[in-house]
Amino acid sequence: MADMTKTDELNSCTHELSVEEALPIIDTIIASFRDTRGALIPVLQQTQNLLGYLPEKALQHVSEKMDMPYSEVSGVVTFYSFFSTVPRGKHVIRVCMGTACYVRGGKQVLEAISRDLDIEVGSTTGDRFFSLEVGRCFGACSLAPVVMIDDTVHQRVRPDKIHDLLNGYRDKEAATASEEEYV
């Protein structure tokens, strides 16, 4: 394997491509939207899907190739909560803080997750396994408080059960890693 810096090793944990390796693919994405009005958001979405987040170098590249001011590109990225300029974890945890979830203990659930992972909202654990975010409404108000981990909705979540919930994801990962050792 080629010499890798610590940053490269960290980035390769979750996403296989470096920004430099992704640039030709980003060019293809941009070309596929060349004649599409309002193409910036889908280009950014596909770029983020490719890399897992939107690093500054990728944003500069999109800006140059789409002949748009960098401020416009970065403005769109910072406006929409879907976009992230920092690497996300393998599992993205979103705690609903809509009215029903908040009233039924969403804030306490969020605090319990933050304590268990030792990160704040908008952050990722050092091992890039979990990222913590807040959502405004997941449309499951009768099941409040609700936590989404990736695409799975966890209902009526209690702060005292957070550690067990997160350990389920940790244990599943450990089991998968053990199975791969024997393949």
LORO-329657 format. One record per atom (N, C-alpha, C, O): residue in one letter; x, y, z. Coordinates in steps of 0.02 Angstrom, whole numbers, plus 32768, in hexadecimal, padded with zeros to 4 digits. Example, Ala and Ser with C-alpha at 12.3 -4.5 7.8 and 13.67 -1.06 7.14 Angstrom:
2
A82947EE48186/A82677F1F8186/A82947F5B8186/A82C87F5A81A7/S82827F908162/S82AC7FCB8165/S82858002818A/S829E80398192/
//
This chain:
183
M802A7FC58000/M800080008000/M802C803E8000/M8061803F8020/A801880717FDD/A803F80AF7FD9/A804180D0801D/A801680C38048/D807380FA8028/D8077811F8067/D803A81498071/D8026816E8044/M801C814480AB/M7FDF816A80B9/M7FED819680F6/M800E81828126/T7FD381D380F2/T7FD781FE812D/T7FA181E8815E/T7F7581C0814C/K7FA38201819B/K7F7181F181CD/K7F2C820781B5/K7EFA81E481C1/T7F2882408194/T7EE882588179/T7ECD82298145/T7E91821A8144/D7EF882118118/D7EE381E280E4/D7EC781A28104/D7E94818780EE/E7EEA818A8138/E7ED3814E815A/E7E8E81598178/E7E62812E8173/L7E8581938198/L7E4581A381B6/L7E0E81A78181/L7DD8818B818A/N7E1D81C8814A/N7DEC81CE8115/N7DDB818B80F5/N7DA3818080E0/S7E0B815F80F2/S7DFF811E80D2/S7DD680EF80FE/S7DBF80BB80E6/C7DCE8101813E/C7DA680D6816A/C7D5E80D18151/C7D40809B8152/T7D428108813A/T7CFC81088127/T7CF5810D80DB/T7CC880EE80BF/H7D1E813480BB/H7D1681418074/H7D5881318051/H7D8E81448067/E7D52810D801A/E7D8E80F47FFA/E7DB281277FCF/E7DEF81227FC7/L7D8F81587FB4/L7DAE81887F86/L7DC981C57FAA/L7DAA81E07FD7/S7E0481DA7F94/S7E1D821B7FAB/S7DFD82507F7E/S7DE182407F4A/V7E02828F7F92/V7DE582C47F69/V7E0682C57F25/V7DE482CD7EF2/E7E4882BD7F23/E7E6C82BE7EE3/E7E5482867EB5/E7E4C82907E79/E7E48824B7ED1/E7E3082137EA9/E7DE8821F7E91/E7DD482067E5C/A7DC382457EB8/A7D7C82527EA7/A7D7282897E73/A7D3D828C7E54/L7DA482B37E69/L7D9B82ED7E3C/L7D8382D97DF6/L7D5682F97DDB/P7DA082A67DD6/P7D8782937D94/P7D3E827C7D96/P7D1882887D67/I7D2B825B7DCC/I7CE682457DD2/I7CB882827DDC/I7C8182847DC1/I7CCF82B17E04/I7CA982EF7E0E/I7CA083147DCB/I7C6B832F7DBD/D7CD483137DA3/D7CCF83327D60/D7C9883107D37/D7C7283317D13/T7C9382CE7D3B/T7C5F82A97D18/T7C1A82BB7D32/T7BEB82C37D0C/I7C1582C27D73/I7BD582D67D92/I7BC1831B7D78/I7B8883257D64/I7BF083497D79/I7BE2838E7D61/I7BCD838C7D18/I7B9D83AE7D04/A7BF183657CEF/A7BE183617CA8/A7B9B83457C9C/A7B78835A7C6E/S7B8683177CC7/S7B4382FA7CBE/S7B0B832D7CCD/S7AD283227CBA/F7B1C83627CF0/F7AEB83967D00/F7AF983D77CD9/F7ADA840B7CE8/R7B2583D57CA9/R7B3B84117C85/R7B01843C7C6C/R7B0384797C72/D7ACE841D7C50/D7A9784437C33/D7A5984457C60/D7A2284547C4A/T7A6384357CA0/T7A2B84337CCF/T7A2B84727CF8/T7A5C84857D18/R79F284937CF7/R79EA84CF7D20/R79E684BB7D6A/R79C5848A7D7A/G7A0784E07D96/G7A0784CF7DDD/G7A2F84917DEE/G7A1D846C7E1C/A7A6484867DC9/A7A8B84497DD0/A7AB784467E0E/A7ACF84117E21/L7AC3847F7E2F/L7AF284807E66/L7AE0844F7E9D/L7B0B84297EB4/I7AA2844F7EB3/I7A8F84237EEB/I7A9883D97ED9/I7AB583B57F01/P7A7F83C27EA0/P7A8B837B7E91/P7AD5836A7E88/P7AEB83337E99/V7AFC83997E6E/V7B45838D7E67/V7B6483867EAD/V7B8C83597EB9/L7B5083B27EDB/L7B6A83AE7F1F/L7B53836F7F43/L7B7983507F68/Q7B14835B7F38/Q7AFA831E7F56/Q7B2282E17F3F/Q7B3682B77F68/Q7B2E82DC7EFE/Q7B5382A27EE4/Q7B9C82A47EFA/Q7BBA82707F06/T7BB882E07EFF/T7BFD82E67F17/T7C0182D07F5F/T7C3082AC7F73/Q7BD182E57F87/Q7BD182D07FCD/Q7BC682847FD3/Q7BE582647FFD/N7B9B82687FAA/N7B91821F7FAA/N7BD281FB7F99/N7BE081C57FB4/L7BF882187F6D/L7C3781FA7F57/L7C6C81FC7F8F/L7C8E81CA7F9B/L7C7282357FB1/L7CA7823F7FE2/L7C908237802A/L7CB9822D8057/G7C4F823B8035/G7C3582378079/G7C2E827B809A/G7C0E828080CE/Y7C4B82AE807D/Y7C4582F28094/Y7C5F831F805D/Y7C7483078028/L7C5E83618068/L7C7483908034/L7CB183B7804D/L7CAA83ED806A/P7CED839C8041/P7D2A83C18055/P7D338400802A/P7D1984047FF3/E7D57842F8045/E7D61846F8023/E7D7E84677FDD/E7D6A848A7FAF/K7DAD84397FD5/K7DCC842E7F93/K7D9884197F5F/K7D9B842E7F26/A7D6883EF7F74/A7D3383DA7F47/A7D0584157F36/A7CEF841D7EFD/L7CF6843E7F68/L7CCC84797F5C/L7CEE84AA7F2D/L7CCD84C67F01/Q7D2E84B47F35/Q7D5384E07F08/Q7D5284C47EC1/Q7D4A84EA7E90/H7D5984837EBB/H7D5984637E79/H7D15846B7E58/H7D11847D7E1D/V7CDF845F7E7D/V7C9B84687E63/V7C9184B17E4D/V7C7584BE7E18/S7CA884DF7E76/S7CA285267E67/S7CC485377E25/S7CA685587DFA/E7D0185207E1D/E7D27852E7DE0/E7D07850D7DA2/E7CFD852E7D6F/K7CF684CD7DA8/K7CDC84A87D6F/K7C9684BF7D5A/K7C8484B97D20/M7C6F84D87D8B/M7C2C84EF7D7A/M7C2B853A7D6E/M7BF685587D62/D7C6785597D70/D7C6E85A07D63/D7C3F85C97D90/D7C1985F47D79/M7C4285BA7DD1/M7C1A85DC7E02/M7C4785F87E38/M7C7C85DB7E46/P7C35862F7E56/P7C5D86497E8E/P7C5F86167EC7/P7C2C85F67ED6/Y7C9886107EE6/Y7C9F85E27F1F/Y7C6E85F47F56/Y7C5385C87F78/S7C6186347F60/S7C33864A7F94/S7BED862F7F88/S7BC986207FB8/E7BD986297F49/E7B97860E7F3A/E7B9385C37F4A/E7B6385AB7F67/V7BC8859F7F38/V7BCA85577F45/V7BCB854B7F90/V7BA485227FA9/S7BF7856C7FB4/S7BFC85617FFC/S7BBD857A8020/S7BAA855F8054/G7B9D85AE8005/G7B5F85C78022/G7B2885938020/G7B02858B8050/V7B23856F7FE8/V7AF1853A7FE1/V7B0085028013/V7AD384E78033/V7B4084F18019/V7B5484BA8045/V7B4584CC808E/V7B2D84A180B4/T7B52850980A2/T7B46851B80E8/T7AFC852880F6/T7AE78523812F/F7AD5853880C2/F7A8D854480CC/F7A66850480D9/F7A3B85028105/Y7A7584D080B3/Y7A4F849280B8/Y7A70846180EA/Y7AAB845180E3/S7A49844C811B/S7A6584208150/S7A7883DB8135/S7A9E83B78156/F7A5F83C880FB/F7A70838880DE/F7ABB838380CF/F7AD9834E80D4/F7AD983BC80BE/F7B1F83BC80AB/F7B4C83C080E8/F7B3B83E0811A/S7B8683A080E3/S7BB783A18119/S7BFC83AF80FD/S7C11839180CC/T7C1F83DD811D/T7C6483EC8109/T7C9783C88134/T7CD383D2812D/V7C7F839F8162/V7CAC8377818B/V7C9A832D8181/V7C60831D8173/P7CCB83028186/P7CBD82BA817D/P7C8882A281AE/P7C8982B381E9/R7C5A827B8195/R7C27825E81C0/R7C3B821881D3/R7C6481F881B1/G7C1E82018208/G7C2B81BD821F/G7C07818981F4/G7BDD819A81CB/K7C19814C81FF/K7BF9811581DB/K7BAE811481E9/K7B86810481BD/H7B9C81258227/H7B558128823A/H7B44816F824F/H7B64818C827B/V7B12818B822E/V7AFC81CF823D/V7ABE81CB826A/V7A8B81AE8257/I7AC581E882A4/I7A8E81E882D5/I7A6D822C82D1/I7A8D826082D8/R7A2B822B82C6/R7A04826982C5/R79CF826582FB/R79A6823782FC/V79D182948329/V79A08297835E/V796B82CA834C/V797C8304833D/C792C82B5834B/C78F782E3833B/C78ED83158375/C78E8830183AF/M78EA83548363/M78DD83888395/M789F83B08381/M789783E98395/G78738390835A/G783383AE834B/G780B83B4838C/G781F839983BF/T77D483D6838A/T77AE83E683C7/T779C83A783EF/T77AA83A4842B/A777E837583CF/A7769833983F4/A77A583158413/A77A28301844D/C77DA830E83EE/C781582EB8408/C783683148440/C784B82F88472/Y783983558437/Y78578380846A/Y7830837A84AB/Y784C837184E1/V77EE838084A6/V77C3837E84E1/V77C7833A8504/V77C183368541/R77D0830684DE/R77D282C284FA/R781882AA850C/R7823826E8515/G784882D7850F/G788A82C48528/G78C282C384F4/G78F782A78502/G78B782DF84BA/G78EA82DF8486/G792B82FF849B/G796182E8848A/K7925833584C2/K7962835884D9/K798B832A8506/K79C983298500/Q796B83068532/Q798F82D8855F/Q79AE829E8538/Q79E582878548/V798B82878504/V79A6825284D9/V79E5826C84B6/V7A18824984B4/L79E182A8849B/L7A1B82C78479/L7A5582CD84A9/L7A8E82BD8497/E7A4982E584E6/E7A7E82EC8518/E7A9D82A98529/E7ADA82A48532/A7A738275852E/A7A8D8232853F/A7ABA82178507/A7AEE81F98514/I7AA6822284C8/I7ACF820C8490/I7B118233848F/I7B4682168486/S7B0C82748499/S7B48829E849A/S7B79828784D0/S7BB5828384C5/R7B5F8277850B/R7B89825F8542/R7BA7821B8531/R7BE38210853B/D7B7E81ED8518/D7B9681AA8509/D7BCE81AB84D4/D7BFF818684DA/L7BC681D484A2/L7BF781D7846B/L7C2F82098479/L7C6282088457/D7C25823484AB/D7C54826984BC/D7C6182988481/D7C9A82AB8473/I7C2A82AA845F/I7C2D82DB8429/I7BF1830A842F/I7BC082FB8450/E7BF68342840E/E7BC08373840A/E7B9A836A83C9/E7BB18347839B/V7B60838A83C4/V7B3A838A8386/V7B6583A7834E/V7B8783D98358/G7B6383868315/G7B8A839C82DC/G7BCF837E82DA/G7BF7838D82AD/S7BDF83538309/S7C218335830E/S7C1F82EB82FD/S7BEA82CC82F8/T7C5B82D082F4/T7C64828982E4/T7C95826C8316/T7CC4828D832A/T7C89822E832B/T7CB7820E8359/T7CFC82068339/T7D01820482FC/G7D2F82028362/G7D7381FD8349/G7D7F81C2831B/G7DA881C582EE/D7D5A818C8326/D7D62815182FC/D7D36815382BD/D7D3581248295/R7D12818B82B4/R7CE58197827C/R7CAF81618276/R7C9A814F8240/F7C9A814982B0/F7C65811782B1/F7C20813882B6/F7BF181218296/F7C1A816D82DE/F7BDB819082E7/F7BE281DA82DC/F7C1581F882ED/S7BAE81F882BD/S7BA6824182BA/S7B64825182DB/S7B35822982D8/L7B60828B82FB/L7B24829E831F/L7B0782DE8301/L7B2A831182FB/E7AC782DB82EF/E7AA5831482D1/E7A60831B82F1/E7A4882EE8313/V7A41835482E4/V79FD836182FC/V79D0836882BF/V79E48386828D/G7994834D82C4/G796283558290/G7927837B82AC/G791F838082E9/R78FD83958281/R78C583BD8298/R78848397829B/R785B83A682C7/C787883688270/C783C833E8275/C784483048244/C7855830D820A/F783982C8825E/F783F828C8234/F77FB82708222/F77F7823B8203/G77C682938234/G7783827C8223/G776C8240824C/G7741821A8235/A778882378287/A777681FF82B1/A7764821882F7/A777A81FC8329/C773E824E82F9/C773082718338/C770F8244836D/C771C824C83A8/S76E582168358/S76C381EA8389/S76F481B883A8/S76E2819783D9/L772F81B2838D/L7762818383A5/L779A81A783CC/L77CD818883DC/A778F81E683DC/A77C2821083FA/A77D881F6843F/A77B281D68463/P781882058450/P784C82238427/P786A81F183F6/P787081B58404/V787E820B83BD/V789681E28386/V78DF81F28377/V78F4822C8378/V790581BD836A/V794B81C38355/V7951819B8314/V793B81618311/M797081B882E2/M797F819482A4/M79CA818582A4/M79F381B282AD/I79DB8147829A/I7A2181348290/I7A2481188249/I7A0780E3823A/D7A47813B821F/D7A48812D81D7/D79FF813381BF/D79E2816981C4/D79E380FD81A5/D799D80FF818D/D796D80DC81BC/D793380D181AA/T798480C981F7/T795A80A58226/T793F80D5825B/T796480F9827B/V78FD80D38263/V78DC80FE8294/V78D480D682D5/V78B8809F82D5/H78EC80F3830B/H78E580D6834D/H78B281008372/H78B9813D8378/Q787D80DF838B/Q7845810483A9/Q784580FF83F5/Q786080D08413/R782581318413/R781E8134845C/R78608126847F/R786480FF84AE/V789381488468/V78D7813E8482/V78DC815E84C7/V78C5819684D2/R78FB813A84F4/R790481548538/R794E81608544/R7979813A852D/P795E81978567/P79A581A78574/P79CB816E8596/P7A0681638587/D79AA814985C2/D79CC811485E6/D79D980D685BB/D79FA80A785D1/K79C080D5857E/K79CA809C8550/K79F980AD8517/K7A05808484EB/I7A1480EA8517/I7A3F810084E0/I7A7D80D484D9/I7A8F80C084A2/H7A9D80C68510/H7ADB809E850E/H7ACE805B84ED/H7AF6804484C3/D7A97803B84FF/D7A857FFA84E1/D7A7780018496/D7A8D7FD7846E/L7A5480368484/L7A448043843D/L7A85804A8414/L7A8D802A83E1/L7AB28074842C/L7AF1807F8408/L7B1D80408408/L7B3E803283D7/N7B1C801C843F/N7B437FDE8441/N7B2A7FAB840F/N7B517F8183F7/G7AEA7FAD83FF/G7AD07F8083CB/G7AF47F8C8389/G7B037F5D8365/Y7B017FCB8379/Y7B267FDC833B/Y7B6F7FC98342/Y7B8D7FB08312/R7B8C7FD5837C/R7BD27FC28387/R7BDB7F768383/R7C097F5E8363/D7BAD7F5183A3/D7BB27F0883A3/D7BA97EEC835D/D7BCC7EBD834A/K7B7A7F088337/K7B6E7EF182F3/K7BAE7EFB82C9/K7BC07ED082A1/E7BCF7F3382D2/E7C0D7F4182AE/E7C437F0F82C2/E7C677EF58297/A7C497F028303/A7C7B7ED2831A/A7C6D7E8C82FF/A7C9C7E6982EB/A7C2E7E7882FD/A7C1C7E3682E2/A7C2C7E328298/A7C467DFF8281/T7C1E7E678273/T7C2D7E68822B/T7C787E638220/T7C8F7E4081F3/A7C9F7E878249/A7CE87E858242/A7D027E3F8251/A7D307E27822F/S7CE57E1D8283/S7CFA7DD98293/S7CEB7DA9825B/S7D137D7D824B/E7CB07DB1823D/E7C9D7D858205/E7CCC7D8E81CA/E7CDC7D5E81A8/E7CE07DCD81BD/E7D0C7DDB8185/E7D517DBC818E/E7D737DAE815D/E7D667DB381CD/E7DA77D9481DA/E7DAA7D4C81C2/E7DDF7D3381AF/Y7D707D2B81C2/Y7D6E7CE581B0/Y7D5B7CD98167/Y7D567C9F8152/V7D527D0E8141/V7D3F7D0680FB/V7D7B7CFC80D0/V7D757CF48094/
//
